[in-house]
Amino acid sequence: MMLPGAIRSLVLAACFASAAGMIASASHTERVPPRESFATFPMDFAGWHGQAVERFDQRILTVLGVDEYINRVYASSSGPVGLYVGYYQSQRQGDTMHSPLNCLPGAGWQPLLKERIRIPIAVPAFPAGAHEPVREIEVNRFLIEKGVDRQVVIYWYQSHGRVVASEYWGKIFTVVDAIRMNRTDAAMVRIICPVAGGDPAGEGRAQQAAVAFTQAVFPLLGRYLPD
């Protein structure tokens, strides 16, 4: 007898396969609004100071399939954080966003805690006709471990003024937007903060730093991730 969990997995797999077919069958000429290149993303803002890190090699870029990305380390009095944003102009040809749920274990990191948290965000008014300003966003929060090292991870998916934590809902919205707007562009935003080793309060401080950075960086993303 098939277990309920297995049935749900089969139903989801069938839905995603059908969704992929619907996206592929739609018009391939997408009209994505202009956006700024990540090359102009500020190194310094709101008390955070950035530093470029080594770019991904071609093997990793081929796996990711991103059209443009930013990968930096920022630091402030709250501590260091890592920022990665991968932008996909189109997801019609099989280049889809990769979940940290898959990537981090592949790099040797094991999740100790998975949860959703809500972060209040101060967002400037959007242009007329755009989505309403987001005042609170729901994101994924992980605590991961490799050996003696631990990190707090916050990540979400963003497209067309929408913030989504769920991988499943992200795929559903991709199908809806492909049909309704003829657009499949989207991005994955990931923020990582190391936990100070041997400090019982280190996890709390790492989460505070990750949340503070999220609140500082989110208002900037609209210039690079078009509504």
Secondary structure, DSSP 8 states (H G I E B T S, - for coil): ---HHHHHHHHHHHHHHHHHHHHHHS-S---------GGG--SEETTEEEEE-----HHHHHHH--SEEEEEEEEETTEEEEEEEEEES--TTS-----HHHHHHHTT-EEEEEEEEEEE-------TTS----SEEEEEEEEEEETTEEEEEEEEEEETTEEE--HHHHHHHHHHHHHHTS---EEEEEEEEEE-TT-TTHHHHHHHHHHHHHHHHHHHHTTTS--
